[in-house]
Amino acid sequence: MPTEPKKDSQKAPQGWRMDPLPSRPAYRDDAGNIRVPMWLTKNGRHMADTEMILLPSEAALLATT
């Protein structure tokens, strides 16, 4: 089911960016979810490593685009 577009108040704060880690591929965890390692940066400066967690159905939608 489609979701509603985000409102302006729900946008990411200015200067923040999330990008996949080029050295670590996505993988499937023990629960069957897809985990994508990500870098979190603010104004180009590394702030944290994290993971985007997707259900298999969500990951399938990305693979078809």
C-alpha positions in Angstrom: 0.0 0.0 0.0 1.5 3.4 -1.0 2.5 5.8 1.8 1.7 9.5 1.8 4.4 11.9 0.7 6.4 13.4 3.5 5.4 16.8 4.7 8.1 19.5 4.8 8.3 19.2 8.6 9.4 15.5 8.2 12.4 16.2 5.9 15.9 15.4 7.0 17.7 18.3 8.7 19.9 20.4 6.3 23.4 19.1 6.0 22.7 15.5 7.0 23.3 12.6 4.5 23.2 8.8 4.6 25.2 6.8 2.1 26.0 3.1 1.7 29.4 2.0 2.9 31.3 1.1 -0.3 33.5 -1.5 1.5 30.6 -3.5 3.2 27.9 -5.2 1.1 24.3 -5.6 2.2 23.5 -8.9 3.9 20.7 -10.9 5.3 20.4 -11.2 9.1 19.2 -14.2 11.2 15.6 -12.8 11.1 15.6 -12.7 7.3 15.9 -8.9 7.1 18.2 -7.2 4.7 20.8 -4.9 6.4 22.6 -2.2 4.4 25.7 -0.7 6.2 25.5 3.1 6.0 27.6 6.2 6.7 25.9 9.0 8.4 27.5 12.4 7.7 26.8 16.0 8.6 28.1 18.7 6.2 30.5 16.2 4.7 31.9 15.1 8.1 31.5 11.4 9.2 29.3 11.2 12.3 28.5 7.5 12.6 28.3 4.1 10.9 24.8 2.5 11.1 22.6 0.1 9.1 19.4 0.5 7.2 17.2 -2.5 7.9 14.7 -3.6 5.3 12.1 -6.3 5.2 12.6 -8.7 2.2 9.5 -7.2 0.5 11.0 -3.7 0.9 14.3 -4.8 -0.5 12.6 -6.4 -3.5 11.0 -3.1 -4.4 14.4 -1.5 -4.6 15.8 -4.3 -6.7 13.2 -3.7 -9.4 13.8 0.0 -9.8 
